[in-house]
C-alpha cells in the first residue's frame, strides 16, 4: 500500500531538502570556485567581481607555471613518502595496540585505557615535544613527522571497539584449533573489521597529507619539505612571482593569483580521489566505533 503523508510531513520534507541543498551548496561552492578560478584568465579573474560560475577565457597557464616550480614536485615526492610509510606505521601500531586492549585476559586493562585516554586531553606542550624529538635524533628527518604521530588515541579507540565487536566464538574456535594471537589477528579479526581499518587508514592518510606544523617545526632543509609546507610558503609568503616569469610586474601579479588556486587544486585533488574507493567502508566503520563505545 502507498503510504499517504500529511501536509505537515510533506512540508517538512520540502523544507528539510531545501536546507540540505543550501548546506551542500555552501560546502561545495568554495571548492568549485577554486577549481574554476585556477582555469581562468589571470587578468580577467582579478578584475572579476561577484560569484564565479565558469572559467573566464579558460586556459591551463597557471598549472603550467605551477609545475615549473621544482619545489612543488619535490614536495609531492616527500608527502607521498610520508603518507605511505606513515600510514603503514600507524596501522600496524594501532592494530597491535587495539588488539591488546580488546583481549579480556589482559591485566590492568582499565588503568591502561585511562592513561591512554588522558593523552587526548593533556600533553606535555610544544617545547618538551620538540626537545624529545630532537634528543631522539629525529630532527630534520621525515621520521620526525611519522613516529611522534604513530598512534592517534581516537583511532585506537575506534579500532579497539571494532575488535570488541568480533564474536568471541570465532576467536575461541581458532584458539582451540591451535591458532596463536598473530594468526587470530591476521586471519580472523582483521578481515571481519576491514571497514574500520579502512576508515582509520583514511583518517591517518588525511592527517599526514594535511600536516605542515610539525614539518615547519622539525625540518630545516627545504629539500625535505612536504607539499603542504611548500603550499603554505607560497600562499602566505606570496612567493609566486618567481614562478610567473615573463611579462611586466602587473602581469606577474595577475598570474600569481590564479597560480594560488592551481596549487590548492594540485595539493588537494589526490587525497580527494581516495574517498570514492573507501566510501563503502566509511559509514559502517565509523558507526562501529560510535554504537559500541
N, C-alpha and C positions, 0 to 999 in steps of 0.2 A: 504493500500500500504506500502511496505517496503521502508523506507527512506534510501537513499544512502548517505553515508558520504564521504566527500572528503578525500584525502590522508592526508591533514593537520589536519583535525579533528580526524582521526584515530590515527595519530602520537601523537597529543596532549593527547588523551585518554590513550595511552600506557605510555607516559612519566608521566602523572598525576598518573596513577595507580602504577608505579614504585616508584615514590616519596612517595606516601601514604603508600606503603608497607614498605619502608625504615623507615619512621616516626613511623609506628606501631611497627616495629622491635626494634627501639631504645627505645621505651616506654615499650615494653613487655619483652624484654630480661633481663633487670635488675631484674624484678620480678621473671622470670623463673630461673635466676641464683641463687637467694636467696633460692628458694624452692629446687632446685637440690642440692645446697651446704648443706642444712640442713639435707638431707638424705644420704650424702656421708660419707665414712670412714674418720675419722679425719686426720690420718697421711697421707693418700693418697691425701686428699684435700689440705693440707698445702704444699705438695711437687709438686702439680699440677701447671703447667704454661699455660697461654693462656685461651681461651674460654672454657666454660664447658657446654656440651650438654646433659649429662646423669649422674646420681648419680654414684659415684665411690664406688664400693662394698656397695650397698645400705643397710642401717640399720636405726633404729629409736632411737639409743642410745642418740643422742642429745636431742630429745624430752623427753625421759625418765628422763634424768638428769635435764632438764629444769623444769619439773613439780615436781621435788623433792624440789625445792625452795619454801618454804611456802609463801614467799612474792609475788610470781607470782600469785598464786591463790587468795591471799588476794587483790592484785591489780586489778585482774579481777572483783572481787565482788564489790570493791569500784567504779570502772569505770562503771560497769553496773548500779549501783545505780545513779551515777552522770548523765549518759546518759538518763536513763528512766525518772527520776524526772526532770532533766534539760530540756529535750525536751518538756515535758508536760508544764512546766512553760513558756518556750519560745513560744510555740504555742498559749497558752491561752492569754498571754500578747500581742503577735504580732498580733493576730487576733482581739483582742479588740481595739488596737491602730489603726490598719489599717481600721477597720470598722468605727471608729470615724472620721478618716481623709478622708474617702471616701464619707461621707454624705455632701451633698451640703448645708444643713441648718446650718452647724457648722460655728459659727462666728470666725473671725480672723484665718481662716484655713491656708491662705498663710503665715502669720508671724510664726505660729506654725510650719509649714512644713519647713520653712527656718531655724528656730532654731534647728530642728531635723537634717537637712542635715549638718549643721555646725559641728555637732559632728563627722561626717565622716572624717573631715579634721583637726580638732583641739581637743586636750584633755588636761586635767589638768596636765598630767605627772604621772610618776610611783609613786613618793613619796606622792603626795596628794591622789592618788588612794589607796595606801597602808594604809595611815592614816584613810581614810574614811571607809575602810573595817574593820580596827582594832577597830575604835571607835564605829562602829555598833555592835560590839561583835561577828563578824563572823570569826575572825581569828582562825585558827586551827580547822575549821569545813568544811564539804563538801559544806555547803551553801555559803561559800566564792567563790566557783567555779561555783555556779549556779546563784545567784541573781545579781552580778555585770555584768554578761553577759546575762541578762534576755531577752533583745531585741537587735537584730542586725539591724542597720539602713538600710542596703542594703536589708535584708529580709523583713523589714517593708515596704519598697517602692515597692518591688515585690508584696506583698500581697495587698497593697493599690491599685496598678494598676490593679490587678486581680479583686478586688471588684468593681472598676470603670467600668470594662467591663461587669458587670452583667446588663442586660436590666432593665431600670427603670420601665417598665411596670410590671415586676414581683414583685418588692418591693411595687409599688404603689397599685397594686391589693390586695396584702396581707395587706397593711396598711388600705385599705378601708374595708376589712373584719374584722378589729379589731386586727390584729396582732401587737404586740409591737416589739421593736428593737431586743430583745433576740430571739423571735420566728422567725423573719425575718432572723436574722443572722444564727441561727442553722438549720432552715428548708428550707431556700431558697438560701441564699448567699453561705454558705459553701459547700453544695452539688454541686453547679454549678462550684465552684472554687477548687474542691478537688485536681486537678492536681498541682496547685500552692502550696496548703497546703502540699502535699506530697513532693514537691521539697524543700521547706524551712525546712520541718521536717528533710529531709536528710542532708541539709546543717548544721542544728543545731547538728544533731547526730554526723556527722563527726568532727565538731568543738569541741564538748565535748570529743569525743573519742581520738582525736589527741592532746588535750591540755595538757601541762605539766608546762608551765611557772608560771601560777597563783598558781598551786599546790606547786611548789617549793617556791613561794613567801609567801604563807599563811599557809601551813601545816607544823607542827613541828613534829608530831608523825608519825613514819614510818608505823604504822598500818593503817593510813588513806591515804597513798599514792595511787594514781590511777596507772593504768597499765603503762601508758607512762612515768611516773616519775620513776617507777621501771626499765623500759627498758632503760631509759637514764642512770640511776645509773649503770646498768650492762654494757652497751656498752661503755660509756665514761670513767667510772672509772675502767673498766676492772675487775669488781667484779664477775668473773665467775669461778675462780679456786676453790672456796669453793663448787660449785656445781659439779665440775669434781673431785669427791673424788676417791681415789684409784689410784694406779699406780705411776710412778715416776713423777718428775716435768715436764719433756718434754712431757710425755703423757697427763698430765693435761692441759698443754699449747695448745696441738694439739686439744683436745676435746673442749676446751673453744672456739676455732674458730668456730666450727660447732654449738655450743650452741648459739652463737651470731645470726646466721641465723635462727635457730629454734625459738628463741624468737621473732625475727622480723615476722616470719610467724604466730606464735601464736597470736601476738598482732594485726596483720593486717587482718587476714582471716575473723573474724566475721563481720567487717564493710564492707568488700568486698562482703560478702554474701547477704547484704541488697540491693545492687544495682539492681540485676535482678528483684526483686519484684517491684521496683519503676521506672524501665526503661521506661515503657509505659507512665508514667506521666512526665518524666523528660523533654523531648524536648518541649512538649506543655506548661508545667508550666513555663519554662524559657522564651519561646517566648512570652508568655502573658506579662511578665514584660518588655521585650525588645521592642515589637512593639508599645505598647500603652503608653510608658513612656512619 
